[in-house]
Amino acid sequence: MSSSGKEEVAVMESYPMNGGDGTFSYNKNSNFQRVATNVARETINEVIAEKLDIKQFSPALTTFQIADLGCSVGPNTFLAVQNIIEAVRRKYESQGLSSQLPDFQVLFNDHASNDFNTLFASLPSDRPYCAAGVPGSFHGRLFPKASLHFVHSSYALQWLCKVPKELVDPNSPAFNRGRVHYTSAPREVSDAYTSQFAKDMVTFLHARGEEIASGGIMVLVMPGIANGIPYSRVPSGVMFDLLGFSLMDMAKEGIISEAQVDSFNLPVYAPSPDEMTALVESNGCFSIERMDLAAPGSKIDVSFGGHACMLHLRAGMEGIISKHFGSEIIDDLFDRFLEKTNEFSDRLNSAYRQGSQLVAILKRK
């Protein structure tokens, strides 16, 4: 890897989830991501059974390398990895190659600021794989060339490397006054987000094209949106609107300033299937095996009520909000957010019926 590449990775922003195992930790409040992992499981099983050509790898393959990018602190990463390994084992058995089953090594990746201590403390004691941590941004090179056989990333690629600078420039048509996201914002704001996401994906796909062996599979699970549907109609879009409303209420009461709100934007983007298809095809290293949009919210048996919604958002966003506004506003902010979820419950419940999870399954040419 070039020194310039290392420098580029070093300046990228990181947005760690709440660590530890407390009331507001990601470890305790990632049920929605767990449902999303389960929704993607069947698709992953089918693709491994139908598309993974293990004979294309070296016949002397002794270690099957799996990377989970943006692993956070668990426990969902362990469920996803276990499912992948079981599916690969079945593939070997179905081809009469049980005697050639390799060892499995799982490389857990996230930014260096991630709570790896909690991650490793939670590792299953009976895991059928060797585990290693790989700190660093996945928008740059992380692994040796052609060393990976399977790459998985769930609910990580939606985080942008940085907030587009025009969003906080009062002289720009993309200045995002009074909002914290492109949800319900003018076209210039959403265009700035779209452009940044495209830049991020170009570097991501280039790096993975170098690292994944020919015939290897990459599964990307992230928030998505149907072609032509406004982001205000999906769950996270509604939540970001309500978060913005709550912050503006606090600004009107003088608890924070409007300038603070105007200079804060959530670095999160959800692409459409058409956007992802165009980016992958432009890269040229991968064939698209599946590009599916699902509605994981419809799979939740228990109503994803306002309190659960608040815990979900706080676990993921508390760190970035505290960094900008200060930790002293957090309890008040999320109390207000909870009130907003009750006030806008019809809009939130309607959003959960929309397809809002994109599953892209790619194969290295």
Sine and cosine of phi, psi and omega as CSV:
sin_phi,cos_phi,sin_psi,cos_psi,sin_omega,cos_omega
0.00,0.00,0.65,-0.76,-0.05,-1.00
-0.96,0.28,0.42,-0.91,0.05,-1.00
-0.90,0.44,-0.56,0.83,0.02,-1.00
-0.90,0.44,-0.59,0.81,0.04,-1.00
-0.90,0.44,-0.64,0.77,0.01,-1.00
-0.91,0.42,-0.64,0.77,0.01,-1.00
-0.90,0.44,-0.63,0.78,-0.01,-1.00
-0.89,0.45,-0.68,0.74,0.00,-1.00
-0.90,0.43,-0.59,0.81,-0.11,-0.99
-0.89,0.45,-0.48,0.88,-0.07,-1.00
-1.00,-0.03,-0.03,1.00,-0.02,-1.00
-0.95,0.32,0.61,-0.79,0.01,-1.00
-0.95,0.33,0.48,-0.88,0.12,-0.99
-0.83,-0.55,0.56,-0.83,-0.07,-1.00
-0.74,-0.68,0.96,0.28,-0.07,-1.00
-0.92,0.40,0.59,-0.81,0.12,-0.99
-0.95,0.33,0.27,-0.96,0.07,-1.00
-0.88,0.48,0.83,-0.55,-0.04,-1.00
-1.00,0.08,-0.16,-0.99,0.03,-1.00
0.96,0.29,-0.36,-0.93,-0.08,-1.00
-0.71,-0.70,0.45,0.89,-0.07,-1.00
-0.99,0.11,-0.10,-0.99,-0.08,-1.00
-0.84,0.55,-0.62,0.78,-0.08,-1.00
-0.96,-0.28,0.31,0.95,-0.02,-1.00
-0.97,0.25,0.44,-0.90,0.09,-1.00
-0.90,0.43,-0.57,0.82,0.00,-1.00
-0.85,0.53,-0.57,0.82,-0.03,-1.00
-1.00,-0.05,-0.23,0.97,-0.16,-0.99
-0.74,-0.67,0.74,0.67,0.04,-1.00
-0.84,-0.54,0.56,0.83,-0.01,-1.00
-0.90,0.44,-0.61,0.79,0.01,-1.00
-0.89,0.45,-0.66,0.75,0.05,-1.00
-0.90,0.43,-0.54,0.84,0.04,-1.00
-0.92,0.40,-0.67,0.74,0.07,-1.00
-0.87,0.50,-0.67,0.75,0.01,-1.00
-0.88,0.47,-0.65,0.76,0.04,-1.00
-0.88,0.47,-0.67,0.74,0.01,-1.00
-0.92,0.39,-0.60,0.80,0.03,-1.00
-0.89,0.45,-0.62,0.79,-0.03,-1.00
-0.98,0.20,-0.28,0.96,-0.13,-0.99
-0.85,0.52,-0.74,0.67,-0.06,-1.00
-0.88,0.47,-0.66,0.75,0.03,-1.00
-0.89,0.45,-0.69,0.73,0.01,-1.00
-0.89,0.46,-0.69,0.73,0.03,-1.00
-0.86,0.52,-0.69,0.72,-0.01,-1.00
-0.89,0.45,-0.68,0.73,-0.05,-1.00
-0.93,0.36,-0.63,0.77,0.05,-1.00
-0.90,0.45,-0.68,0.74,-0.01,-1.00
-0.91,0.42,-0.61,0.79,-0.13,-0.99
-0.99,-0.14,-0.50,0.87,-0.19,-0.98
-0.90,-0.43,-0.35,0.94,-0.03,-1.00
-0.98,0.19,0.92,-0.38,-0.02,-1.00
-0.99,-0.15,1.00,-0.01,-0.08,-1.00
-0.92,0.38,-0.37,0.93,0.03,-1.00
-0.96,0.29,-0.27,0.96,0.03,-1.00
-0.96,0.27,-0.42,0.91,0.07,-1.00
-0.97,0.23,0.20,-0.98,-0.01,-1.00
-0.83,0.56,0.73,-0.68,0.02,-1.00
-0.89,0.46,-0.31,0.95,0.02,-1.00
-0.99,-0.14,0.33,0.94,-0.03,-1.00
-0.86,0.51,0.87,-0.49,-0.01,-1.00
-0.96,-0.29,-0.34,0.94,-0.01,-1.00
-0.71,-0.71,0.85,-0.52,0.06,-1.00
-1.00,-0.07,0.90,-0.44,-0.13,-0.99
-0.99,-0.13,0.82,-0.58,0.02,-1.00
-0.87,-0.49,0.74,-0.67,0.08,-1.00
-0.90,-0.44,0.74,-0.67,0.12,-0.99
-0.94,-0.35,0.92,-0.39,-0.12,-0.99
-0.99,-0.11,0.79,-0.61,-0.07,-1.00
0.96,0.27,0.73,0.68,-0.16,-0.99
-0.95,0.33,-0.36,0.93,-0.09,-1.00
0.85,0.52,-0.65,-0.76,-0.13,-0.99
-0.92,-0.39,0.18,0.98,-0.06,-1.00
1.00,0.08,0.03,-1.00,0.03,1.00
-1.00,-0.01,-0.06,1.00,-0.12,-0.99
-0.91,0.41,-0.52,0.86,0.02,-1.00
-0.87,0.49,-0.58,0.81,-0.01,-1.00
-0.94,0.35,-0.60,0.80,0.04,-1.00
-0.90,0.43,-0.69,0.72,-0.02,-1.00
-0.90,0.43,-0.71,0.71,-0.02,-1.00
-0.90,0.43,-0.68,0.73,0.02,-1.00
-0.86,0.50,-0.67,0.74,0.01,-1.00
-0.89,0.45,-0.67,0.74,0.01,-1.00
-0.88,0.47,-0.72,0.69,-0.03,-1.00
-0.90,0.44,-0.68,0.73,0.02,-1.00
-0.88,0.47,-0.64,0.77,0.01,-1.00
-0.93,0.38,-0.62,0.78,0.03,-1.00
-0.92,0.38,-0.64,0.77,0.07,-1.00
-0.85,0.53,-0.71,0.70,0.02,-1.00
-0.88,0.47,-0.57,0.82,0.02,-1.00
-0.90,0.44,-0.72,0.69,0.04,-1.00
-0.87,0.50,-0.71,0.70,-0.03,-1.00
-0.90,0.44,-0.64,0.77,-0.03,-1.00
-0.92,0.40,-0.38,0.92,0.01,-1.00
-0.98,-0.20,0.22,0.98,0.04,-1.00
0.93,0.38,0.51,0.86,-0.07,-1.00
-0.90,-0.43,0.45,0.89,-0.04,-1.00
-0.84,0.54,-0.56,0.83,-0.03,-1.00
-0.94,0.33,-0.29,0.96,-0.01,-1.00
-0.98,-0.22,0.19,0.98,-0.04,-1.00
-0.86,0.52,0.84,-0.55,-0.03,-1.00
-0.99,0.15,0.17,-0.99,0.22,-0.98
-0.95,0.32,0.39,-0.92,0.04,-1.00
-0.92,-0.40,0.72,-0.70,0.12,-0.99
-0.85,-0.53,0.77,-0.64,0.00,-1.00
-0.93,-0.37,0.80,-0.60,-0.02,-1.00
-0.96,-0.29,0.95,-0.30,-0.04,-1.00
-1.00,0.01,0.88,-0.47,-0.06,-1.00
-0.90,-0.44,0.63,-0.77,0.23,-0.97
-0.25,-0.97,0.09,-1.00,0.04,-1.00
-0.86,0.51,0.42,-0.91,-0.01,-1.00
-0.87,0.50,-0.42,0.91,0.00,-1.00
-0.98,0.20,-0.11,0.99,0.05,-1.00
-0.90,0.44,0.47,-0.88,0.00,-1.00
-0.99,0.13,0.98,0.21,0.00,-1.00
-0.92,0.40,-0.44,0.90,0.02,-1.00
-0.87,0.49,-0.72,0.69,0.05,-1.00
-0.90,0.43,-0.66,0.75,0.02,-1.00
-0.84,0.55,-0.79,0.61,-0.08,-1.00
-0.95,0.30,-0.50,0.87,0.07,-1.00
-0.92,0.39,-0.38,0.92,-0.04,-1.00
-0.99,-0.10,-0.03,1.00,-0.02,-1.00
-0.82,0.57,0.73,-0.68,0.04,-1.00
-0.86,0.52,0.73,-0.68,-0.04,-1.00
-0.92,0.38,-0.44,0.90,-0.04,-1.00
-0.98,-0.21,0.44,0.90,-0.06,-1.00
-0.89,0.45,0.67,-0.74,-0.02,-1.00
-1.00,-0.04,0.61,0.79,-0.05,-1.00
-0.43,-0.90,0.36,-0.93,0.16,-0.99
-1.00,0.07,0.63,-0.78,-0.08,-1.00
-0.88,-0.48,0.60,-0.80,0.07,-1.00
-0.55,-0.84,0.51,-0.86,0.05,-1.00
-0.98,-0.18,0.64,-0.77,0.01,-1.00
-0.77,-0.64,1.00,-0.05,-0.01,-1.00
-0.97,0.26,0.58,-0.81,0.04,-1.00
0.63,-0.78,0.28,-0.96,0.01,-1.00
-0.98,0.22,0.73,-0.68,0.03,-1.00
-0.98,0.19,0.06,1.00,0.10,-1.00
-1.00,0.09,0.03,1.00,0.13,-0.99
-0.77,-0.64,0.02,-1.00,0.02,-1.00
-0.92,0.38,0.68,-0.74,0.01,-1.00
-0.81,-0.58,-0.45,0.90,-0.17,-0.99
-0.78,-0.63,0.34,-0.94,0.05,-1.00
-0.88,0.47,0.34,-0.94,-0.01,-1.00
-0.87,0.50,0.67,-0.74,0.10,-0.99
0.78,0.63,0.58,0.81,-0.07,-1.00
-0.98,-0.17,-0.23,0.97,-0.09,-1.00
-0.97,-0.25,0.62,-0.79,0.02,-1.00
-0.95,-0.30,-0.38,0.92,0.02,-1.00
-0.49,-0.87,0.76,-0.65,0.04,-1.00
-0.85,-0.53,0.72,-0.69,0.00,-1.00
-0.77,-0.63,0.68,-0.74,0.09,-1.00
-0.57,-0.82,0.84,-0.55,-0.05,-1.00
-0.81,-0.59,0.84,-0.55,0.05,-1.00
0.79,0.61,0.77,0.63,0.05,-1.00
-0.73,-0.68,-0.59,0.81,-0.09,-1.00
-0.94,0.34,-0.22,0.98,0.04,-1.00
-0.94,0.34,-0.31,0.95,0.00,-1.00
-0.98,0.21,0.85,-0.53,0.02,-1.00
-0.97,0.24,0.46,-0.89,0.06,-1.00
-0.89,0.46,-0.55,0.84,0.01,-1.00
-0.35,-0.94,0.33,-0.94,0.09,-1.00
-0.98,0.21,0.78,-0.63,0.04,-1.00
-0.82,0.58,0.77,-0.64,-0.13,-0.99
-0.90,0.43,-0.45,0.89,-0.03,-1.00
-0.92,0.38,-0.30,0.95,-0.01,-1.00
-0.93,0.38,-0.39,0.92,-0.04,-1.00
-0.92,-0.39,0.25,0.97,0.03,-1.00
-0.99,-0.16,0.95,-0.33,-0.04,-1.00
-0.85,0.52,-0.34,0.94,-0.01,-1.00
-1.00,-0.02,-0.02,1.00,-0.03,-1.00
-1.00,-0.09,0.60,-0.80,0.10,-1.00
-0.90,0.43,-0.24,0.97,0.03,-1.00
-1.00,-0.10,0.15,0.99,0.04,-1.00
-0.86,0.51,0.84,-0.54,-0.17,-0.99
-0.99,-0.13,0.91,0.41,-0.08,-1.00
-0.92,0.39,0.78,-0.62,0.13,-0.99
0.97,0.24,0.12,0.99,0.03,-1.00
-0.75,-0.67,0.28,-0.96,-0.02,-1.00
-0.87,-0.49,0.16,0.99,-0.08,-1.00
-0.29,-0.96,0.11,-0.99,0.04,-1.00
-0.99,0.13,-0.11,0.99,0.11,-0.99
-0.83,0.55,0.79,-0.61,0.04,-1.00
0.89,0.45,0.28,0.96,-0.02,-1.00
-0.99,-0.13,0.25,-0.97,0.07,-1.00
-0.88,0.48,0.32,-0.95,-0.07,-1.00
-0.84,0.53,-0.59,0.81,-0.03,-1.00
-0.88,0.48,-0.56,0.83,0.01,-1.00
-0.94,0.35,-0.76,0.65,0.00,-1.00
-0.90,0.44,-0.56,0.83,0.04,-1.00
-0.90,0.44,-0.61,0.79,0.02,-1.00
-0.91,0.42,-0.66,0.75,0.07,-1.00
-0.89,0.45,-0.72,0.70,-0.02,-1.00
-0.86,0.52,-0.69,0.72,-0.01,-1.00
-0.90,0.44,-0.67,0.74,0.01,-1.00
-0.92,0.40,-0.66,0.75,0.03,-1.00
-0.88,0.48,-0.66,0.75,0.01,-1.00
-0.88,0.47,-0.68,0.73,0.04,-1.00
-0.88,0.48,-0.69,0.73,0.00,-1.00
-0.88,0.47,-0.69,0.73,-0.04,-1.00
-0.93,0.36,-0.53,0.85,0.06,-1.00
-0.87,0.50,-0.73,0.68,0.00,-1.00
-0.94,0.34,-0.61,0.80,0.01,-1.00
-0.89,0.45,-0.77,0.64,-0.05,-1.00
-0.92,0.40,-0.57,0.82,0.05,-1.00
-0.90,0.45,-0.70,0.71,0.00,-1.00
-0.90,0.44,-0.71,0.71,-0.01,-1.00
-0.93,0.37,-0.54,0.84,0.06,-1.00
-0.87,0.49,-0.53,0.85,0.05,-1.00
-0.97,0.26,-0.59,0.81,-0.21,-0.98
-1.00,-0.01,-0.44,0.90,-0.08,-1.00
-1.00,0.01,0.75,-0.66,0.02,-1.00
-0.93,0.38,0.46,-0.89,0.05,-1.00
-0.83,0.56,0.77,-0.64,-0.06,-1.00
1.00,-0.04,-0.17,0.99,0.02,-1.00
-0.95,0.32,0.39,-0.92,-0.07,-1.00
-0.93,-0.37,0.62,-0.79,0.12,-0.99
-0.80,-0.60,0.80,-0.61,0.02,-1.00
-0.92,-0.39,0.85,-0.53,0.01,-1.00
-0.88,-0.47,0.88,-0.47,0.02,-1.00
-0.90,-0.44,0.80,-0.60,-0.07,-1.00
-0.38,-0.92,0.26,-0.97,0.14,-0.99
-0.86,0.51,0.65,-0.76,0.02,-1.00
-0.62,-0.79,0.09,-1.00,-0.02,-1.00
-0.53,-0.85,0.61,-0.80,-0.01,-1.00
-0.89,0.46,0.52,-0.85,0.02,-1.00
-0.82,0.57,0.82,-0.58,0.09,-1.00
1.00,0.09,0.00,1.00,-0.01,-1.00
-1.00,-0.07,0.72,-0.69,0.03,-1.00
-0.93,0.36,0.55,-0.83,-0.06,-1.00
-0.91,0.41,-0.33,0.94,0.00,-1.00
-0.93,0.36,-0.10,1.00,-0.02,-1.00
-0.97,-0.23,0.10,1.00,0.06,-1.00
-0.93,-0.37,0.36,-0.93,-0.13,-0.99
-0.82,0.58,-0.76,0.65,-0.05,-1.00
-0.91,0.42,-0.54,0.84,0.06,-1.00
-0.89,0.46,-0.68,0.73,0.05,-1.00
-0.89,0.46,-0.70,0.71,-0.01,-1.00
-0.88,0.47,-0.65,0.76,-0.01,-1.00
-0.93,0.37,-0.58,0.81,0.11,-0.99
-0.87,0.49,-0.73,0.68,-0.04,-1.00
-0.91,0.41,-0.57,0.82,0.07,-1.00
-0.90,0.44,-0.69,0.73,0.04,-1.00
-0.89,0.46,-0.67,0.74,0.05,-1.00
-0.86,0.52,-0.68,0.73,-0.04,-1.00
-0.90,0.44,-0.68,0.74,0.02,-1.00
-0.91,0.40,-0.64,0.77,0.02,-1.00
-0.92,0.40,-0.58,0.82,0.09,-1.00
-0.87,0.49,-0.66,0.75,0.01,-1.00
-0.92,0.39,-0.56,0.83,0.04,-1.00
-0.92,0.39,-0.66,0.75,0.00,-1.00
-0.91,0.42,-0.46,0.89,0.03,-1.00
-1.00,0.02,-0.02,1.00,0.04,-1.00
0.99,0.14,0.16,0.99,0.00,-1.00
-0.96,0.29,-0.62,0.78,0.15,-0.99
-0.75,-0.66,0.10,-0.99,0.00,-1.00
-0.98,-0.19,0.42,-0.91,0.08,-1.00
-0.90,0.44,-0.53,0.85,0.04,-1.00
-0.88,0.47,-0.59,0.81,0.06,-1.00
-0.90,0.44,-0.65,0.76,0.02,-1.00
-0.92,0.38,-0.68,0.73,-0.03,-1.00
-0.89,0.45,-0.44,0.90,-0.04,-1.00
-0.99,-0.12,0.17,0.99,-0.02,-1.00
-0.89,-0.46,0.82,-0.58,0.05,-1.00
-0.67,-0.74,0.74,-0.67,0.03,-1.00
-0.95,0.31,0.81,-0.58,-0.06,-1.00
-1.00,0.08,0.87,0.49,-0.10,-1.00
-0.77,-0.63,0.71,-0.71,-0.03,-1.00
-0.65,-0.76,0.62,-0.78,0.05,-1.00
-0.87,-0.49,0.90,-0.43,-0.04,-1.00
-1.00,0.08,0.28,-0.96,0.13,-0.99
-1.00,-0.04,0.30,-0.95,0.08,-1.00
-0.83,0.56,-0.63,0.77,0.00,-1.00
-0.89,0.45,-0.66,0.75,0.03,-1.00
-0.88,0.48,-0.75,0.66,-0.02,-1.00
-0.90,0.44,-0.65,0.76,0.01,-1.00
-0.86,0.51,-0.72,0.70,-0.01,-1.00
-0.89,0.45,-0.65,0.76,-0.01,-1.00
-0.92,0.39,-0.67,0.74,0.01,-1.00
-0.92,0.39,-0.69,0.72,-0.01,-1.00
-0.90,0.43,-0.58,0.81,0.03,-1.00
-0.91,0.41,-0.58,0.82,0.03,-1.00
-0.91,0.41,-0.71,0.71,0.11,-0.99
1.00,0.10,-0.08,1.00,-0.04,-1.00
-1.00,0.04,-0.28,0.96,-0.16,-0.99
-0.80,-0.60,0.55,-0.84,0.23,-0.97
-1.00,-0.07,0.55,-0.83,0.01,-1.00
-1.00,-0.04,0.92,-0.39,0.00,-1.00
-1.00,0.03,-0.61,0.79,0.05,-1.00
-0.53,-0.85,0.56,-0.83,0.14,-0.99
-0.59,-0.81,1.00,0.03,-0.16,-0.99
-0.93,-0.37,0.54,-0.84,0.11,-0.99
-0.89,-0.45,0.82,-0.58,-0.04,-1.00
-0.83,-0.56,0.21,-0.98,0.05,-1.00
-0.89,-0.46,0.99,0.14,-0.04,-1.00
-0.87,0.49,-0.46,0.89,0.01,-1.00
-0.86,0.50,-0.51,0.86,-0.01,-1.00
-0.95,0.30,-0.21,0.98,-0.01,-1.00
-1.00,-0.04,-0.07,1.00,-0.03,-1.00
-0.99,0.17,0.88,-0.48,-0.06,-1.00
-0.93,0.36,-0.70,0.71,-0.01,-1.00
-1.00,-0.02,0.66,-0.75,-0.03,-1.00
-0.83,0.56,0.77,-0.64,0.02,-1.00
-0.99,0.16,0.97,0.23,-0.15,-0.99
-0.96,0.29,-0.01,-1.00,-0.09,-1.00
-0.87,0.49,-0.65,0.76,-0.03,-1.00
-0.92,0.40,-0.69,0.72,0.04,-1.00
-0.90,0.44,-0.61,0.79,0.03,-1.00
-0.89,0.46,-0.68,0.73,0.01,-1.00
-0.90,0.43,-0.71,0.70,0.01,-1.00
-0.89,0.46,-0.66,0.75,0.02,-1.00
-0.86,0.51,-0.75,0.66,-0.04,-1.00
-0.94,0.34,-0.64,0.77,-0.02,-1.00
-0.90,0.43,-0.65,0.76,0.00,-1.00
-0.87,0.49,-0.57,0.82,-0.05,-1.00
-1.00,0.00,-0.48,0.88,-0.17,-0.98
-0.92,-0.40,-0.16,0.99,-0.09,-1.00
-0.84,0.54,-0.66,0.75,-0.05,-1.00
-0.87,0.50,-0.76,0.66,-0.05,-1.00
-0.94,0.33,-0.55,0.83,0.04,-1.00
-0.94,0.35,-0.70,0.71,0.01,-1.00
-0.87,0.49,-0.63,0.78,-0.02,-1.00
-0.88,0.48,-0.57,0.82,-0.06,-1.00
-1.00,0.01,-0.70,0.71,-0.12,-0.99
-0.98,-0.20,-0.30,0.95,-0.11,-0.99
0.98,-0.18,0.58,-0.81,-0.09,-1.00
-0.94,0.34,-0.31,0.95,-0.08,-1.00
-0.93,0.36,-0.29,0.96,-0.02,-1.00
-1.00,-0.04,-0.14,0.99,-0.23,-0.97
-0.88,0.48,-0.77,0.64,-0.04,-1.00
-0.87,0.49,-0.72,0.70,0.01,-1.00
-0.88,0.47,-0.70,0.71,-0.03,-1.00
-0.85,0.52,-0.74,0.67,-0.08,-1.00
-0.98,0.20,-0.36,0.93,0.19,-0.98
-0.91,0.42,-0.68,0.73,0.04,-1.00
-0.91,0.41,-0.65,0.76,0.03,-1.00
-0.87,0.49,-0.67,0.74,0.03,-1.00
-0.86,0.50,-0.67,0.74,0.05,-1.00
-0.88,0.48,-0.62,0.78,0.01,-1.00
-0.91,0.40,-0.60,0.80,0.00,-1.00
-0.90,0.43,-0.55,0.83,0.06,-1.00
-0.95,0.32,-0.64,0.77,0.00,-1.00
-0.91,0.41,-0.60,0.80,-0.05,-1.00
-0.94,-0.35,0.54,0.84,-0.09,-1.00
-0.88,0.47,-0.59,0.81,0.00,-1.00
-0.90,0.44,-0.67,0.74,0.02,-1.00
-0.91,0.41,-0.65,0.76,-0.01,-1.00
-0.92,0.39,-0.71,0.70,0.00,-1.00
-0.90,0.44,-0.61,0.79,0.04,-1.00
-0.90,0.44,-0.61,0.79,-0.03,-1.00
-0.91,0.42,-0.53,0.85,-0.04,-1.00
-0.94,0.35,-0.18,0.98,0.06,-1.00
-1.00,0.03,-0.13,0.99,0.01,-1.00
-0.99,0.12,0.54,-0.84,0.13,-0.99
-0.94,0.35,0.91,-0.42,-0.12,-0.99
-0.71,-0.70,0.30,0.95,0.07,-1.00
-0.80,-0.60,0.85,-0.53,0.01,-1.00
-0.99,-0.16,0.78,-0.63,0.07,-1.00
-0.88,-0.48,0.94,-0.35,0.03,-1.00
-0.95,-0.32,0.84,-0.54,0.02,-1.00
-0.89,-0.45,0.88,-0.48,-0.12,-0.99
-0.87,-0.49,0.50,-0.87,0.03,-1.00
-0.83,-0.55,0.76,-0.65,0.00,-1.00
-0.94,0.35,0.80,-0.60,0.00,-1.00
-0.94,0.34,0.00,0.00,0.00,0.00
